[in-house]
Amino acid sequence: MKKYILDLIVAENIRLHTNYALLKLTSSSPLPEMRPGQFAEIRVDGSPTTFLRRPISINYVDTSRNEVWFLVQLVGDGTKRLGEAKTGDTINVVLPLGNGFTMPQKASDKLLLVGGGVGTAPMLYLGEQLAKNGHKPTFLLGARSSKDLLQLEQFAQYGPVYTTTEDGSHGEKGYVTQHSILNQIDFEQIYTCGPKPMMIAVAKYAKSKGINCEVSLENMMACGLGACLCCVENTTEGHLCVCKEGPVFNINRLLWQI
């Protein structure tokens, strides 16, 4: 897909949590086509310690409002500066980058979307697109506590939502791979994004059940174009740049011990 360097305008900046901000960006021109699982490289202005763009997953695309959403975890100087953006500010982005999730050929009600932490971000747009195309996705979202579960109302618009929290404050206590829904439905496809240990556990579960599974890797990225080689992942096809060949991979392409 063609890549664009765009100056987008902040339509809204919502602080969902102390450590998370939802940036809604728009443009005077129609936004380019974007696929679930793709990401953007966002330039950070006004931060003297931030020299590289920040790779952020595409959280949602609202075509009716010509908006693209980014769920930003505020962990360093760069992302914290983005979290301070005000309505009307201009933010420079490069998008869409990478390859997205594979859409099923036939309508299905046995698709499981698993997200952990800020890794839930790409699951929202994926769920919306699946529902739009006649599928019925099921969401399984995990977090440390109830305050770290984000956008639950938005997810519920597209399918049933199940949750786990490590402290038991919302949903079932434990990890996503321990949720009882996994014993109740024979899923045909799993999509997942989140901390690597979680994705490895989900991939192990999927492989044990013979379920096709795609993961969205969150390797450290700098350029987003496959030039700097800092996001390389060892695969069955050799060392590949996650930003260019991914970030979405079928688990059968990865050399994880599963």
N, C-alpha and C positions, 0 to 999 in steps of 0.2 A: 504493500500500500504506500501511496505517496505520503511523505512526511511534510509537516508545515511548521514554520516558525511564526508564532502569532503573538501579538500583544492583546491579551484578553483583559476585560474589565471585571472587577470584583462586584458581582451583583448582590452577594450576601456572604457574611462570614459569621458562622454560628459556632459558639463554643459549646460543644456537646458535653464536655467533661473538662476537668482541670488540665488533662494531658492530651485532649483531642479537639481539633477544630475542623469544621466542615466548610470548605471554600467552594462557593458556587460562582463560576466564571462564565462570562458571556462575551459576545462580539456583535458588532454592527452588521457583520456579514454572516451567512449561514456557516455553522461549524462543520468541519469535515466529518466523514463517516468514521466511526470508532467502533471497535469490536470488544466484547467482554474479555477481560484478561490482558488487554493492552495497557500501556502506561504512558506517562509524559515525563519529560525532563523540565523541571521548573527552575527558572533563574531566581536567585534570591538577591534582591537589591537592598542596600542599607545595612548589610552585615559585614563589618570589616574582617571577620574571621572565616567567611564563607566564600570560597572561590569557585566551587563547582556547583552545577545545577543539582537539584535533588530529584531522584526518580520517585514518582508517586503514582500508584495505581489509579486507573479511572474507576471511580466509585459508581457513577451514574451519568447518563446522558438524558437530559430533559429536552426533547426535540420541540415540544410545544413552547418552551421558553427560551430555546436556543442556549441552553446552559450545559456545561460539563462540571461535574462535582468531583472534588478531591477530599478524601478523608485524611487529614494530616495529624500524625502523632508528633507531639511537641517534645522532642528528646534532645535537641542540640540547638546551637545558635541559629542555624539556617531555618529549621522547621519552626522554631519559636518566632522568628522574624515573620515567616509566612502567616503564623497564627495571629499576628498583630495587624494584618492587612485590613484596610477599611473600605467600605463601600465606595466605589468610584475609582479606587486605585488601579493601576495598570500592572499586570503581571505577565512576563514573557515566558512562553512555553513552547516546547517542541513536542509535537504529537501527530498522529498516534504512533507509538513505538512498539516493537516486538510483535509476537504472534499470540493470538488469543486462544480461548477454549474452542474445542470442536463441538459443533452443534449436532445433536442426534438427527439421524435421517428420518426416523419414524416417531410419531407422537408417543410419549411415554409418561406414566405417572410414577415411575420408579427411579427418579433421578435425585441423588443426594448431594447437596452442596454443603461442605464442611468448612467453617471458618474459625480461626482462633485469633484473638486479639485484634490488631489492626488488619490482620489478614482477612477479616470479614469484608473489607472494602470492595474487592472485585466481585464478590458473591452477589451483591445487590443488583448490579447491572446485568450480570449473567442470569440471575433469577427472573428479572424483568423481561429479558429477551427470550428466555425459554418459555415463559408464560405467554408472551406475545405470539409465539410460533406454535401454540397448541399443546405445550407440555405442562406438566404439573410438578414443579420442583418441591422438594422437601429440604428445609434448612436445618442444620445442626450447628449451633454457634457456641463456642466455648470461651471462657474468660476466667480471670482470677476471682472476681466478685461481681455482683449485680451492677455496680457502678461502671464496670468496664464493658458491659454489653451495650452495644450502640445500634441505633436505627432499627430497633425491633419492630416498631410500627410500620416502617417502610417495607421490611422483609415480609411481614404478615399480609401485605397486599397481593403477594404473588404465590404464596403457598404456606403450609403449616410450618411453624417455627418451634424447634426444640432447643433447649439450652442446657449447658452444664457450667457449673462454677466450682472452683477449687475449694471455696469455703462453704458451699451449699446455700448461698444467699439467694440464688435464683436457679430454677430448674433442678436437675439432678446433681448431686454432689459428685465431683470427680472430673475425669477427662472425657473428651468427646468420644473416644473409642470405647468408653465404658457405658455409654447411654443405652437404655433399654430399647430404643427404637431400632437399633441394629439387629435385635433379635425378633422384631415384629414384622419387618418388611424385607423382602428379598430384592434389594436394589440392583438395577442393571448397569448403572453408571455412577461414578463418584467424581466430584470435582472438589479440590481443596486448596486452601491457601492459609498460611499462618507460620508459626515458629517451626523450624526444621524438625525438631523432635516430634512435634505433633503430626506433621506431614508424613514422616517416616512411619509413625504408628498407624496412621490412616492407610498408607500404602501397603503396609504389612497385612492389615485387616482385609483390604480389597484383594490382595493377591491370594490370601488364604481362602477366600470365597469365590475366586475366579471372576471378580468384578473388574471391568475396565475402569481405569482411574487416571485422571490427569491432575497434576500438581502445578501450582504457580510458584516458582522459586523466588526467593528474596535475597539472592546474592548481592554483595556490595557492588553497586554500579556507579560509574563516573560519567562516561560519555553517552551511553545509551545507544551507540551506533556500532559497537563491535570493534572499536579502534584501540581502546586502552588496555584490553585484555584483563581487567581486574575482576571480572565477574565469571571467569571460566569455570565450567562444571565438567567433570569427567563423566563421559557417557559411553554407550556402546559404539558410538561413532567417533570416539576420540574426544579431545577437549573442545568444547563448544562455548561460545559466548552466550550467556543467559539472556542478555539484553537484545541480542539479534536473533538467535535461534529459538529462544524462549520468549517470555519467561515461563510459558506453559509447556510442560513436557508430559508425555505419557510415561508412567512409571517404568514401563518396559525398556525405556531408553536410558534409564539412570542406573548407575552402578552402586546403588544403595544395598546394604546388607539386609534384604527383606526376604 
